[in-house]
């Protein structure tokens, strides 16, 4: 077993690390308190080649898809700025899906702007009555001649306030009959689209919102993948987002642990540095251990993704365990700073509110545990709707 990154992976990580800690870290707190999206910094990240890593060989600076390298990049960005790191993950997902499943017109229109940071495409899955239960999706796309007419509502759409388009799923109706759930790329400047913001406690630059579609007409070329095949093909295999989300929490928590270690060295009580007291040092030792365990689980999952091995159960493990341990670590680092930690002048209270977002995004801990049980032990461990018996 080889646990070190390859020479190429380490070199790319180090470039991102230097940029993130020099250029991004000093402005994290100010940016995190604003609802404006930091486009200049996002495009600077794009300038490193980061946003093309999963966009196909012609746009990938590494030439090959490397999910471990993507994880290293995301963790380094999150160490400096949790929100900018999380803005990268949907770009990875969108470029990957568009490159694989979209027609030539959509690839031509969207891939280059996404990779250069000039455009953004959101993901629309969640609905008011359909979160983790995708069978409850109510948004419809009705075939009308050569077009589709979309009606419905999507909620909890990350980056909706700043996006140019949305990749959404809808129950597709042809000749009055449902043909399954399809995926569509819908520009957000079309008529009959309404948007409303969601007032969040953290993750403010990410611009989460609610989308209303009241008879939005799109051409057949907006279809991504085959009609009725949204979950069988297009959206059926993006488990890689879960370890990446976990790594944003881990990177953010690691920054908190490192900063707290420095604080304990300098802060004195009862004639000695706080670092001499086991009540403080043991807390950091425990969190360093838990974060390392979560980190290794993430990179194991991403390695399996890169080499084509099954990884759905592992991805679900990373998604509940990593954010949980990250939140605990940030919370304890705040407490170890005493009254200073509670101040809005320090980053810990902001990080607590930001990291909480990845305990929810892409499925809560409860949903991840259902996935783990299903993958490891079989369908007898899957909940079912007793009303449908």
Secondary structure, DSSP 8 states (H G I E B T S, - for coil): ---S--HHHHHHHHHHHHHIIIIIGGGHHHHHT-SS--HHHHHHHHHTTGGGTTS-TTT-TTSS--HHHHHHHHHHHHHH-HHHHHHHHHHHHHHHHHHHHS-HHHHHHHHHHHHTTS--EEEE--BTTBSS-GGG---EEEEETTEEEEEEEEEEETTGGG-SEEEEEEEEEETTEEEEEEEEEEETTSTTEEEEE---SS-GGG--EEEEEEEEEEEGGGEESSTTBIIIIISTT-THHHHHHHHHHHHHHHHHHHHHHHHHHH-EETTEEGGG-HHHHHHHHHHHHHHHHHHHHHHHHHHHHHHT---HHHHHHHHHHHHHHHHHHHHHHHHHTGGGTTSTTSSHHHHHHHHGGGGTTTS-HHHHHHHHHHHHH-GGGS---GGG-
